[in-house]
């Protein structure tokens, strides 16, 4: 991968969100999880660079899990509030080669249930989707594959390819570097120029109209699912 730094202007998720979330329930902030300098970080922001927004109470209760194959183990975290970071950090060391995940229901907004999914993809990026291991119990998820031209991202909904999903790509400085729509295989491709050195992050939204129920004392008649995924440029590994 090329290691050019972010040069283009950033685009607020409030704006780009309307392109792929197809709902007035668009939120500018999403939970993200990364592993850097031996610590798992969980924060609520517009991009992987936005790390100083206070965690909403429901988001703050999310469990952070380290994934090893089909097994998940809880990551012990503590709330950290500094000038440049507000969120949860792991108490112990977490390897950057680990996969870390989280999912949480935010609540109900404008009659729609909001559920967030977060992934950090650690270790060596596979060169084929057949090498990726889907996450059991996580409805919306994505997997990244290293290619000769860049990185392919495969988005799954309930274990099957999610087609026609809009995917936005951000660099670790928070600038939008690319976007695309998944094909029949749930795949969207980003080039070497779009995937930059450091942490890259993607956002995917998926609306389910045929869903209803209650969250606490609030009723909903549809559901919005949002996924953020972070991964390092394969050339950084």
C-alpha positions as CSV (number, residue, x, y, z in Angstrom):
1,X,0.0,0.0,0.0
2,X,1.1,3.6,-0.5
3,X,1.8,5.5,2.6
4,X,0.6,8.9,1.6
5,X,-1.0,10.9,4.4
6,X,-4.5,12.3,4.2
7,X,-4.7,15.3,1.8
8,X,-8.3,15.7,1.0
9,X,-10.9,17.6,3.0
10,X,-13.0,15.7,5.4
11,X,-16.8,15.2,4.9
12,X,-19.1,15.1,7.9
13,X,-21.0,11.9,8.4
14,X,-24.1,14.1,8.7
15,X,-23.7,14.9,5.0
16,X,-22.3,11.6,3.6
17,X,-24.6,9.6,5.9
18,X,-27.6,10.7,3.9
19,X,-26.0,9.0,0.9
20,X,-26.1,5.5,2.4
21,X,-28.2,5.4,5.5
22,X,-31.5,6.3,3.8
23,X,-33.2,7.5,6.9
24,X,-33.8,10.6,8.9
25,X,-32.3,8.7,11.9
26,X,-28.8,9.5,10.7
27,X,-26.4,10.2,13.6
28,X,-23.1,11.9,13.1
29,X,-21.4,9.9,15.9
30,X,-20.8,6.2,16.1
31,X,-18.9,3.9,18.4
32,X,-15.4,2.8,17.2
33,X,-12.9,0.3,18.6
34,X,-9.2,0.3,17.9
35,X,-6.1,-1.3,19.3
36,X,-3.1,0.9,19.5
37,X,0.1,0.9,21.7
38,X,-1.1,-2.2,23.5
39,X,-4.5,-0.8,24.5
40,X,-8.0,-1.4,23.2
41,X,-9.8,1.9,22.8
42,X,-13.6,2.4,22.6
43,X,-14.9,5.9,21.8
44,X,-17.9,7.7,20.2
45,X,-17.1,10.0,17.3
46,X,-17.7,10.9,13.7
47,X,-14.5,9.2,12.4
48,X,-11.6,7.2,13.9
49,X,-9.9,10.6,14.6
50,X,-12.8,12.0,16.7
51,X,-12.1,10.8,20.2
52,X,-13.3,13.6,22.6
53,X,-17.1,13.2,22.5
54,X,-18.7,12.0,25.7
55,X,-20.0,8.4,25.7
56,X,-23.8,8.3,25.9
57,X,-24.9,6.1,28.9
58,X,-26.1,3.2,26.7
59,X,-22.9,3.2,24.7
60,X,-20.8,3.4,27.8
61,X,-22.3,0.1,29.0
62,X,-21.2,-1.8,25.9
63,X,-19.0,-4.9,26.4
64,X,-15.7,-5.0,24.6
65,X,-14.7,-8.5,23.5
66,X,-11.5,-9.9,22.2
67,X,-12.1,-12.6,19.5
68,X,-10.0,-15.7,19.1
69,X,-11.6,-18.0,16.5
70,X,-15.2,-18.7,17.7
71,X,-14.3,-17.8,21.3
72,X,-14.9,-14.4,22.8
73,X,-13.4,-13.1,26.0
74,X,-14.3,-9.9,27.8
75,X,-11.8,-7.1,27.9
76,X,-11.6,-5.3,31.2
77,X,-11.9,-1.6,30.6
78,X,-11.8,1.7,32.5
79,X,-13.3,5.1,31.6
80,X,-10.7,7.6,30.6
81,X,-11.3,11.4,30.2
82,X,-8.4,13.5,29.0
83,X,-8.0,16.5,26.7
84,X,-7.5,14.2,23.6
85,X,-9.5,11.1,24.6
86,X,-12.9,10.4,26.2
87,X,-13.9,6.7,26.2
88,X,-13.0,3.3,27.5
89,X,-9.5,1.8,27.4
90,X,-8.4,-1.7,28.3
91,X,-6.9,-2.1,31.7
92,X,-4.4,-4.7,30.5
93,X,-2.4,-5.1,27.4
94,X,-4.2,-6.1,24.2
95,X,-2.2,-7.2,21.1
96,X,-2.6,-5.3,17.9
97,X,-2.9,-8.8,16.3
98,X,-6.2,-9.4,18.1
99,X,-9.6,-8.9,16.7
100,X,-11.8,-6.8,19.0
101,X,-15.6,-6.4,18.7
102,X,-18.5,-4.8,20.4
103,X,-22.3,-4.3,19.8
104,X,-24.9,-2.3,21.6
105,X,-28.4,-1.0,21.3
106,X,-28.4,2.7,21.6
107,X,-32.2,3.1,22.0
108,X,-35.1,4.3,19.9
109,X,-35.0,7.4,17.7
110,X,-37.9,8.7,15.6
111,X,-39.6,5.3,16.0
112,X,-36.5,3.3,14.9
113,X,-34.3,1.1,17.0
114,X,-30.6,2.0,16.7
115,X,-28.1,-0.7,17.1
116,X,-24.3,-0.2,16.7
117,X,-21.6,-2.7,15.8
118,X,-17.9,-2.1,16.1
119,X,-14.9,-4.1,14.9
120,X,-11.1,-3.8,15.0
121,X,-9.4,-6.2,12.5
122,X,-6.0,-7.2,13.9
123,X,-3.2,-9.4,12.7
124,X,-2.2,-10.1,9.1
125,X,-4.9,-9.2,6.6
126,X,-6.0,-12.2,4.6
127,X,-5.6,-12.3,0.9
128,X,-8.9,-14.1,0.2
129,X,-12.4,-13.9,1.7
130,X,-12.3,-17.7,2.2
131,X,-9.7,-17.1,4.9
132,X,-12.0,-14.8,6.9
133,X,-14.0,-16.2,9.8
134,X,-17.5,-14.8,10.2
135,X,-18.4,-13.7,13.7
136,X,-21.2,-15.7,15.3
137,X,-24.0,-13.6,16.9
138,X,-23.1,-10.4,15.1
139,X,-25.8,-9.5,12.6
140,X,-23.9,-6.8,10.8
141,X,-20.1,-7.3,10.2
142,X,-17.4,-6.8,7.7
143,X,-14.1,-8.4,6.7
144,X,-11.1,-6.9,4.9
145,X,-9.0,-8.6,2.3
146,X,-5.6,-7.5,1.0
147,X,-5.4,-7.3,-2.8
148,X,-2.9,-6.2,-5.4
149,X,-4.8,-3.0,-6.0
150,X,-5.8,-2.1,-2.5
151,X,-8.3,-3.6,0.0
152,X,-11.6,-5.3,-0.6
153,X,-14.3,-5.1,2.2
154,X,-17.0,-7.8,2.4
155,X,-20.1,-6.8,4.3
156,X,-22.4,-9.5,5.8
157,X,-25.9,-9.2,7.2
158,X,-26.9,-12.2,9.3
159,X,-24.2,-14.3,7.6
160,X,-25.1,-13.5,4.0
161,X,-23.6,-10.9,1.6
162,X,-25.3,-7.5,2.0
163,X,-25.8,-6.0,-1.4
164,X,-26.3,-2.3,-2.3
165,X,-24.9,-1.1,1.0
166,X,-23.1,2.2,0.9
167,X,-19.6,2.1,2.6
168,X,-17.6,5.2,3.5
169,X,-13.8,5.0,4.1
170,X,-11.9,7.3,6.5
171,X,-8.2,7.7,7.3
172,X,-6.8,8.1,10.8
173,X,-6.9,11.9,10.5
174,X,-10.6,11.8,9.9
175,X,-10.8,12.6,6.2
176,X,-13.1,10.7,3.9
177,X,-10.8,8.9,1.5
178,X,-13.4,6.9,-0.5
179,X,-16.8,5.4,-0.8
180,X,-18.6,2.7,-2.7
181,X,-21.6,0.3,-2.9
182,X,-21.4,-3.4,-2.2
183,X,-22.0,-5.8,-5.1
184,X,-23.9,-9.1,-5.1
185,X,-21.1,-10.6,-3.0
186,X,-21.3,-7.9,-0.4
187,X,-17.9,-6.6,-1.7
188,X,-16.7,-3.0,-2.1
189,X,-13.1,-2.2,-3.3
190,X,-10.8,0.6,-2.2
191,X,-7.6,1.4,-4.0
192,X,-4.0,1.8,-2.7
193,X,-4.5,5.6,-2.9
194,X,-7.6,5.5,-0.8
195,X,-6.3,3.1,1.9
196,X,-3.6,5.0,3.8
197,X,-1.0,4.3,6.4
198,X,-2.1,4.1,10.0
199,X,-5.7,3.3,11.1
200,X,-8.4,3.2,8.4
201,X,-12.1,3.1,9.3
202,X,-15.3,2.3,7.4
203,X,-18.9,3.0,8.2
204,X,-21.9,1.0,6.9
205,X,-25.6,1.6,7.5
206,X,-28.4,-0.9,7.0
207,X,-32.1,-0.3,7.6
208,X,-34.6,-3.0,8.3
209,X,-38.2,-2.0,7.8
210,X,-39.7,-5.3,8.9
211,X,-38.8,-5.0,12.6
212,X,-40.8,-3.9,15.5
213,X,-40.8,-4.2,19.3
214,X,-39.8,-2.3,22.4
215,X,-36.6,-1.0,23.9
216,X,-37.4,-0.3,27.5
217,X,-40.7,1.7,27.4
218,X,-40.2,2.9,23.8
219,X,-41.8,1.2,20.9
220,X,-40.2,1.0,17.4
221,X,-41.4,-0.1,14.0
222,X,-38.1,-0.3,12.1
223,X,-34.5,-0.7,12.9
224,X,-31.3,1.0,11.8
225,X,-28.0,-0.9,12.1
226,X,-24.7,0.9,11.9
227,X,-21.2,-0.8,11.6
228,X,-17.8,0.7,12.1
229,X,-14.7,-1.2,11.3
230,X,-11.0,-0.2,11.8
231,X,-8.0,-1.8,10.3
232,X,-4.3,-0.9,9.6
233,X,-3.0,-0.5,6.2
234,X,-1.7,-4.0,5.3
235,X,1.7,-2.5,4.5
236,X,2.0,-1.4,8.1
237,X,1.8,-5.0,9.4
